[in-house]
Amino acid sequence: MTGMRIAVLGAGNVGSTIGRGLEAKHDVLYAVRDPAAPKYAALKDRARPVGEAIDAAEVVILSTPWAATENAIAGAGDFRGKPLLDATNPIGAGFALTHGHDDSGAEQVQRWAPSARVVKVFNTTGVENMANPAYPDGRAAMFLCGDDEGACAIAKTLCLDLGFEPFHVGGLSRARVLEPVAMLWIQLALVLGHGRGIALSIATRNS
């Protein structure tokens, strides 16, 4: 697969870190409301108005805070069948998931963006691992799920480009499992004090 034009919707820590990691192989734009704002100075000409960046992109990565996600999607307009890689987590008051068991944030994103091909990915670890997923015992795992195989294949490629070991775990409803996995990482890293330099991985053996 050749380099793609990617729009990152949400240029905070997560979005900008993923974007920087992909810039070596892809043309990355950042979809922001005010490209001239001082906080986007480091992005230079890669910061573009939301509609312009989304229109120009082949793939969109969604990395907004959950509270801002619905408005961000509405401002992006029609995704016209583009893959929308959902890196958000539906965390609300009391640092609890707002969706679960019979729904997920990713499924809500699909309802907000019905013309997109939504894939849940890049949500189960911290920003430090987005910058560097390599560990002495191997690469950190990155889980993904979605209903469209083509969009999932693109998400898997971008996982590999960032250095992750990707694992496709099924259709978009499997985000009901992956979003709690994000909460597990947060519990281990931040609440139980293991620190942000930890990651989940999959161990395999032949027998």
C-alpha positions, 0 to 999 in steps of 0.5 A, a space after each residue: 500500500 502506497 502512502 495515503 493522505 490522512 486527516 487527523 481530527 483532534 490535534 491534541 496529544 494523541 492525535 498529534 503523536 499519531 500524526 507525527 508517527 505516520 508522517 514518514 510514510 504518509 501525507 498527514 493533515 490536521 483538521 482544526 477549527 482555527 489553523 492560525 491559532 498559536 497552539 497549532 504553530 508547530 504543525 505549520 501548513 499541515 493544520 487546515 480548516 476541518 472541512 478542507 482537511 476532511 475533503 482532501 483526506 483518504 483516511 480520517 483519524 478521530 482523536 478528540 476528547 469524548 465530550 467534543 466528539 459529536 460536535 467534531 464529527 458534525 463539523 467535519 460534514 459528509 465522510 463520503 465512505 472514507 475510513 474513520 479510525 476512532 481513537 476515542 474512549 467514551 469516558 464521562 463523569 467520574 472517569 467512567 465509560 458512558 457506553 458499555 455491554 450493549 453499546 459502545 462509543 465506536 457504535 455511537 460514532 458510526 451513528 453520528 457519521 453514517 457515511 463513514 466506515 468506522 474502525 475502532 483502533 488506537 484507543 487501548 494504550 497511552 500516548 507514550 506508546 503511540 510515540 514508541 510501541 517497542 519494548 524489550 520483549 517485542 511490540 505493544 499490541 494494538 487491537 482493532 475492530 470494524 465491519 468493513 474489511 477494507 477499512 480494517 486493512 487500512 487501520 492494520 497497515 497504519 498500526 504496523 507503520 507506527 510499530 504496533 502488533 495489530 490484532 483484528 478482533 471482529 466487527 464494530 460491536 467488539 468495541 464494547 470489549 476494547 473500550 474497557 481494555 482502555 480502562 484497564 490500561 488506565 487502571 494499571 498505569 495511572 491508578 495502580 502506579 505501574 506508570 505510563 511505560 507499560 503496554 499490553 501484548 499477546 504471548 503465543 506458542 506453538 504447542 
